[in-house]
């Protein structure tokens, strides 16, 4: 049985002048970290984001609209959450053409999240 490679996402937060801020990784554009410190972490690790990741992992929704239906939430709020998760590299949107439409299927691309807080 082949062992699949584990993909880990690492987020580093550092203290600077009495506030926490996200540490920019090399090769990552500034827009990827357009939040400040703990607010970003709270937004990223909310219960709703955990629910989204769980539903993507266990129910394999075939589009963002399908995901919103499974979560019983509005499309716009789910789409906003998906964009945040995608920006931080937790999920990827796979473009699929169906009939005359293009849909985006969310797929988890990490197995582990490591959070470093430097004080």
URCORJO-V257644 format. One record per helix or strand of 2 or more residues. SS is the DSSP state (H for helix, E for strand). FROM is the first residue (numbers start at 1). TO is the last residue. If there is no record, write none. Layout:
ss:from:to
SS:FROM:TO
SS:FROM:TO
This chain:
ss:from:to
E:8:16
E:19:22
H:30:33
H:37:44
H:47:59
H:64:71
H:75:87
E:91:98
E:101:108
E:112:118
